Amino acid sequence: MPSLFRKTIATISALYLAFYALGPTAAEQKTVVTNMKSNVQTDYMNGLLKLALSYSSTKYTFATTPEVYSRPRVMESVRSGSISVMWGGTSEEMERDFIPVRIDAYRGLMNHRLFFIRKGDQARFDNIYSLEDLKKVRMGQGRSWQDASILENAGFEVIKATKKPSLYHMLDGGRFDAFPRGANEVWTELNAFPELALTVEKRLVLIYPLPTYFFVSPKDPELAKDIENGLESAIKDGAFDKYFYGSPEVQEALEKADLPNRRAIRIDNPYLPKATPLDRKELWLDLTRQMPAPDATPDTTIPLDSSATD
C-alpha cells in the first residue's frame, strides 16, 4: 500500500510538472483569424502577415473565416474581434476605428492604378495626355472604397456598386468606361473573369498616394505591435525586400505593367491621414523608374507629392 501510494504521488507530481512546463508555452500560442481569400486575391498579404509575425516570440497559428465576407462584414468582425486583422487603403476613419500598422505592404505599388477597359476601346485612351482628358472617362468604383472619394474630389464622374464583382460586369455592359485597379491587382482579376470582354489599358497610369496597411482589431493591441515590430525587423534585415521582389504577384505586375513607359497622371488624396510616414523614404519605391532586378538593392524613393500631372 505505501508503495502504491508513493507511485500515485510520483505520477501526480510528474503530471503537475508537465502541465506547469507546458503552461507558459500554451499561453504564448495565439490564433490570427483573417477573411477567406477570394478568387481575385493572391496570397501576398497573408504571406507578408506570416513573415511579420515570424519575428515574434509568440507562436502564432492562422485561420480564416468559413466563407468570403463582404467588406462591411469584415470591418464589423474586426471591430468585434472575431476577425483579428484585415488590410486595405488607409483613411482617417480607418485609423480611428482600427489599429493601423503604418507600413505600406506594397511599398507604393498600389498607388499606381491601371485601368480595366472594354476590348476595342484602347484607341480612345491612346489620345489621353492630361488629367483634363482623363476626366472625360466615367470611372467605376466600390461604394465604400476610399478610391471613390479620391476620384470624385479630383473631378471624375464615378459610378459605384456595393459588390466588387458587379463592377466588372457593369464595365462590360457599358455602365462606365474604366475601372482603376492597383498595378498588382489587374492581372489576377483579369484572369478571374475570362468570360467578359475586358482588357488592361496599355498607355496610362493614374497615381495617388493610398498606402495599404494591416488594420488590427482594437481589442488586440499586442497583435498590432507584433506585426509592426516584425515588419520593421524585416525591413532592416532585407527580408521585406526579398519577399516583395520574390512575390509572383509583384514580379508579374512590374513586368507586365511597364510603369516607366506609361504616361503618368497624378491626383491628390486629400483624405490621406496626417500620420502617414511620408518622411520615411525607405518605405516607398519610385515605380515609374526602371525597377532593379529582384536581387538588387532598390532606390527606395517615391514622389508622393501628387499634385503635379505629367
N, C-alpha and C positions, 0 to 999 in steps of 0.2 A: 504493500500500500504506500509506504513512504517513497519507494522507487517510482511508482506510477505518479504520485503527487509531484515529485521533482521533475519528471518528464513533462507533465502538464504545464507546470510553471515555466519550464525552459521553452516549451513550444509557444506559450502565450508571450513570453518575453521576446522571442525571435520575431513573432508576428508584429508585435508592437514596434520593435526596432525597424523592421522592414517598412511598416506603414509610416513611421516617423521620417525615415530616409526618403521615401517617395513623396512625402507631403509637399516640400518646397518645389520639387520638380513639377508636380501636378499643378501647383499654384502658378507656375511660370508658363503654363501652356494656355493658349488663347486662340479662339477661332475667329477669323475675319470673314464676314459674310458680304458678298457683292452681288450685284444684279447679274442674272444669267446673260451670257453673251448672245447677241442676236446674230442673224446670218449676214449682216452688213458690218460686223465688227471683227477686228483681229484680236490676237492675244497680247498685243503690245502693252496695254495698260495693266493688265493682270500680271504680266511678266515683270514690269517695272515695279509694281507694288511688292511682289515677292522678293525682288532684288533689294529694295529698300529695307524690308523687314528682316532680311537675312543678316543684317548687321546688329540686330537687337539680341540682347541676352534672353529675351522671352522667346519661347518656342511657339511660333505661330502655325496654325493649320488654316486651311482655306475651304470655304463652302460657298455655294451660290443659292439664289432663290430657286424655287421649284419651276418657275417659268420666267419668261422675259417680262419684266414690269414696265409699264409706261413711265415716262419721266416724272409726271406728278406723283405717281405712286412710289417711285424710288425716293423722291425727296421727302415724302411723308414718312417712309420707312426709315430713312436715315435720321430724321428728326426724333423718331421714337426709339431708335437704337436697334431695331430688328434687322436693319442693314447697317454694316459698320462703316463703309466708305463708298463713295461714288466719285465720279470725275466729270469735268466739263469746263466750259469757259467761265471765267470769273466775272463777278459784278459786286457792287456794294451790298446788294440784297443777299447774294450767296455767302459773302464773307461775314454778314451779320447773323445769318441763320445757322451756319455750319462753321466748323473749324477749318480754315483753308491752310494748305501746305503750299506756300508761295514759291514754288519752283516749277517752272513750266515743263511739263512732262515731255513735250515735243520740241523743246529748245527754240520755239518760234516757228516751227514748220506749219502749225495750224493757223498761224497768222496769214498765210499765203493761200488765198482762195481761188480755186479754178472753177469753171462753170460746166455743169451738165447742160447740154443744149440738145435740140432735136437734130437728128441726122438730116443733112441737107441745108442747115441754117448757118454753116460756117462762114459763107461769103458775107453775111450781114455783120459778123464780128470782125472780119478782116478790115473793115473800114472804121473801126473804133480806135481812136487815138487819145482820147481825153476823158475826164470824168463827166463832162457835159454830154459827150457822145454816149457814154455808158448809161447815163440816167434815162435814156430813151428806152432802155430794155426793162421790161417788167420782171421782177425777181420773185422767186418763191422761197418761203422760209417757214419754220415751225412757229406756231403761235406763241409759245412760251420761251422761245430762244432769244438770247441776248442779241444775236446777229440781226434779228428783225428790227430791233430798236436802233441799232447802229446804222443799218441801211436806210431806214426811214429818216433818221437825223441828217444823213448825207443827201437827202432829196430823192431817194428812189421810191418808185411805186412798188409796194411789197404785197404779194398775195400770200395769205397764211393758211396753214392747215394744222389741225390738232395732232394728227398722227403722221409720223415721218414717212411711212411707205406711201401714203396718199400723194405726197409731193412728186414722186417720180411719175405716177400715173397722171397727175394734173399737168405736169410739163409735157408729157407725151400727148395729152389731149388738147394742148394749146391754151391752157388757162393762164400761163405766164411763159416767159421766153428763156429764162436761165435760172439755174438752181446752184448758188455758190456753195462749195464744199471745201474742206481742208485738203491741201495738196496730198496728204497722206490717206485721205478717205476715198477719193473719187474712183480709184481703180478697183478696190474691193467692192464698192457699191455698184459700180457699172456691171461687174460680173454677176451681181446678185439679181439683176433684172434683165436677163438676156432677151426676154420676150418683148421689151419695149424698144422703140426706135430712137434710142438716146446715144449720145457720144460725149466725149470731153472736148471742150473748145480748145483750140491749138495755139492761140496768139497772146492771150491776156492773162494777167494775174492781178487780182484785187487784194490789196494788203491793208490790214488794220490790226492793231495790237489787241489780242484777246487770248491771254495765257490759258493753257489747260492745266488745271490744278486737281489734286486729290482734295476732296472735301470729306471731313470725318464727322461722325455723329457728335453733337455737343455733349453727349453722355460719356464720351471716351477720349478725353484729352491725352491720356497716356499713349494711345494708338497714334494719334496725330503727331505727338512728339517723336515716337519711334520712326514713323515714316519720314518726317523732316530730317532727323538725325541720320537716317540711313541714306537718304538722297544726298545730303551734304557729304557724307563719307564716300559715296560712290562718285561724286564729282571730283573729290580730292584725289582719290586713288586711280581715277581713269575708268572705273567700271561703268559709269554712266555713258561716257562717250563710246566705249566698246559695245555696250548694249544698243545704243541709239544707231550707230553706223552698221552694226551687225544685224539689225532687225530687217527681215524681208519686206515688211511694210514700208519702212523708211527707204531702203535701197530701191524698191520699185518706184516710190514717189520721186526720189531725186533723179532717177534715170529717166522716167517717162515724162515727168513734168517739165524738164528742161527749163527751170526757172530763170537762169541767167539770160536766156534768149527770148523771154516773153516781155511784152510791153507792160510795165508795172504802173498801176493806178492806185494811189494811196488815199485813204479816207481816215478821218479822225474817229476815235472811240471816246466820246465824252463821258461814258459810263465806267471807264477804267478806274478801279479803286486807287485812292491816293497811296495806299500801302504797297502798290506794285513795285517790286525791287528793280526798277529800270536802270539804276546805277550799277547793278552787279553785272558787268559786261560778260562775265564767264557763263552766265545763264542763257545767253541769247546767241543765235547764229545769224549771219547775213546770208540768207539762202538765195539772194539774187546774184551772188557772185558764184564763180566756178567752185564747186564743192571739192574738198580733198578726198583722197582715197580713204576707205574705211580704217586703215591702219595709220593714217597721217594725223598730225596734230592740227585741229581746225583753227581758223581765225574766228574767235568767239565774240563777234560784234554784230549787232543788228540795229539798223537805224529805226528806232521806234517813234521818231518824230514823224507822224503820219499825215501831216498837214499838206505836204507837197504832192504834186501829181507829176509823174514822169511822162 
